[in-house]
């Protein structure tokens, strides 16, 4: 499929960015690095994979590996205080 058909009249860079990421991960192939609307409308994009595995999300719940607990308190002056016990 050609770039002009894939991205249509999109004025955002999201389509080009999504294609760059897909190329980096081996999902699609095309000539060049960054495709721009108008200039690259006739560049052929080839689909290399029909399925890709989900990526695990990072665990942001841990403060630190050495810290075992923390407490939060709202002080009388309305400031939030966080105490971490390591």
C-alpha positions as CSV (number, residue, x, y, z in Angstrom):
1,X,0.0,0.0,0.0
2,X,1.2,3.5,-0.7
3,X,1.9,6.1,2.0
4,X,-0.6,8.5,0.6
5,X,-3.4,5.9,1.0
6,X,-2.3,4.9,4.5
7,X,-2.2,8.3,6.0
8,X,-4.7,10.0,3.8
9,X,-5.2,13.7,4.6
10,X,-3.7,13.4,8.1
11,X,-1.9,16.7,9.0
12,X,-0.5,15.2,12.2
13,X,2.8,13.5,12.6
14,X,1.2,10.6,14.4
15,X,0.9,8.5,11.2
16,X,4.5,9.0,10.3
17,X,5.6,8.3,13.9
18,X,3.5,5.2,14.1
19,X,5.0,3.9,10.8
20,X,8.6,4.7,12.0
21,X,8.0,2.7,15.2
22,X,6.4,-0.2,13.2
23,X,9.5,-0.2,10.9
24,X,11.9,-0.2,13.8
25,X,10.0,-3.3,15.3
26,X,10.0,-5.1,11.9
27,X,6.3,-4.8,11.3
28,X,6.5,-2.8,8.1
29,X,9.2,-2.0,5.5
30,X,9.6,1.0,3.3
31,X,12.4,3.0,1.7
32,X,13.7,6.0,3.7
33,X,13.5,6.9,7.4
34,X,10.7,9.6,7.7
35,X,7.8,9.7,5.3
36,X,6.3,13.1,4.7
37,X,2.9,13.7,3.2
38,X,2.9,15.0,-0.3
39,X,6.6,14.2,-1.0
40,X,6.4,10.5,-0.2
41,X,2.7,9.7,-1.1
42,X,3.9,7.1,-3.7
43,X,6.3,5.3,-1.4
44,X,5.3,1.6,-1.1
45,X,4.7,0.3,2.5
46,X,4.9,-3.5,2.9
47,X,3.4,-5.3,5.8
48,X,5.9,-7.9,7.2
49,X,3.9,-9.2,10.2
50,X,0.2,-9.7,10.7
51,X,0.5,-10.2,14.5
52,X,2.8,-8.8,17.1
53,X,3.0,-9.7,20.8
54,X,1.9,-7.2,23.5
55,X,4.7,-5.5,25.3
56,X,4.7,-5.8,29.1
57,X,4.1,-2.5,30.9
58,X,6.7,-1.5,33.5
59,X,5.9,-1.8,37.2
60,X,5.8,1.8,38.5
61,X,4.4,0.8,41.9
62,X,7.8,0.1,43.5
63,X,9.6,3.1,45.0
64,X,12.9,1.3,45.3
65,X,14.0,-2.3,45.6
66,X,15.5,-1.5,49.1
67,X,12.5,0.4,50.4
68,X,9.8,-1.7,52.0
69,X,7.1,0.8,52.9
70,X,6.1,4.4,52.8
71,X,3.4,6.6,54.4
72,X,1.6,9.6,53.2
73,X,0.1,12.3,55.4
74,X,-1.6,15.6,54.7
75,X,-0.2,18.1,57.2
76,X,-2.3,20.8,58.9
77,X,-1.0,23.4,56.4
78,X,-2.3,21.2,53.6
79,X,1.1,20.0,52.4
80,X,1.5,16.3,51.4
81,X,4.3,14.6,53.3
82,X,5.7,11.2,52.1
83,X,7.9,9.2,54.4
84,X,9.9,6.3,53.0
85,X,11.3,3.6,55.3
86,X,14.4,2.0,53.7
